[in-house]
Each structure stands twice: as C-alpha cells, then as structure tokens.
Amino acid sequence: MHDFKACIERRNNMSSGKLKSRTLRRVKKVTPGHNVVTHYKPRKPSKAKCAKCGAVLQGVANERPYKMQNMPKTKKRPERPFGGVLCSRCSRAAIKAEAKNNKE
C-alpha cells in the first residue's frame, strides 16, 4: 500500500490542480536516471497533547494510521496509568489526588 500520490511533477510539466494545494507535502526524489522528481505524500498528523495542560506528550508516536496499526502497542503510548492521555506531570498529580481521596 503506497502512502503517496503516484503523480510526479517533472520539468516543463504543469502539475494538476489537486497537487497545487499544500494539503500534500512535497518530497524531492532522485530517480535511477538521475532526474529529480517531486512525490506528493500526505502530511503527518499533529502531535498528541495532554488532556489537562495541553503539553506535547512524550513517548507517543504520531504516524499515519496505516503505520500505527502495524506498530506494537508499547510503541504507541507509554505503559503507565493515564499513558497517552496525560503528561507525566499531570498523571503524577492525578495519582496523588486519587491516593489522597482513597486515604480519607
């Protein structure tokens, strides 16, 4: 399964209208015949953010869905409580608050 459009922009050829928008990112490739061609690939999704404070989550992959489904679960998010939802600082605070409530 290919992740990029098969359309290639060469010198003196005009690219079609759907490729002129910046929805697809442009990747320069060198062919075996030493021509530089442009491949149009989809952009990566945005990085995962903490549900509480909005900080970028560490250890959470941001890949295209077809790559994510082949990735092991441990590579997708951290294996701790609230992993992949809260950042470490907020999850630590949530665990402390939960322990405090259980104690009382």
N, C-alpha and C positions, 0 to 999 in steps of 0.2 A: 504494500500500500504506500503510494507516494504522498508526500506531505507538501509538495509544491506544484504549482501550475506548470503544465508542460509547455506553456508559451515562452518563447525565448526571443529577446529583443536583440537583433543584430544591427550592425552599421547599415545605414540607409534604409532600414525598415522602420515603419512607424508602428508603435505599439498600440494595441486596441484600447478602446476607452475604459474598459473594466480594469485595465492594468495601470492606468494613469493615477488613480486614487492611491492614497498611502495606506489603504487597508492591508495590502500585502507588502511585506518588506522586500527590498531588492538585494539579491546576493550575486556578486560577480563570480563567475566560474570560468576557468580556463579549460577549453576542450582539448582533446588529444591533438587536434590540428593547430594548436596554439592560437585559437581565436578566443577572445574574451566575450562571453555571453552573459546575459542577465537572467537569473532564475527568480521567480516570484514565489516567495514562501509566506505562509501565514505567520503573523506575529505571535509571540508567546503571551500567555495570559498574565495579568498583573500578579504581584506577589501577595501571599496570604498575609492578612493583618490581624492583630489581636482584637477580639470582640469587645474588650473593655477599654483599652487605652489607644488602640489604633497603630501600635508599633508593628514593624515588619517582623514576622515570625521567623526565627532561625530554625534550620533543620527541616523546613517544609519545602518540597520541590514545587517549582512552577513550570510545568511542561504541558504540551498539547495532550488532550485526553487520550489519544491513541498510544502515546508513550507512557502515560500514567497507569494505564490498565495493565501494561506488561511489567511495571516496576513492582518490586516487593513492597509489602505493606510497611515494613520498617524504614524504607527509604522515603516514603511519602510524608510521614509525620513522626515526631518524637514519641517514644513509648513511655509516657508519664501521664498522670491524671491531667485532664484538660489539654493534652498534647494536640497541636494542630488547631486549637481554638483560642487559647490564651497564651500570652508570652510567659516566660519563666517567672518574671517579677509578679505579674497578676495571679498566676496559678499558685505561687507560693503564698501570696496574701489570702487567696480563696481557701487554700488548705488550712491555713492558720485560723481563719474565721470559722471554718467548719468544725475544727477541733475545739475552738473556744465555745461554740454553741453546744457541742456534744458534752462538754465538761460541766456546763451549768445545768 
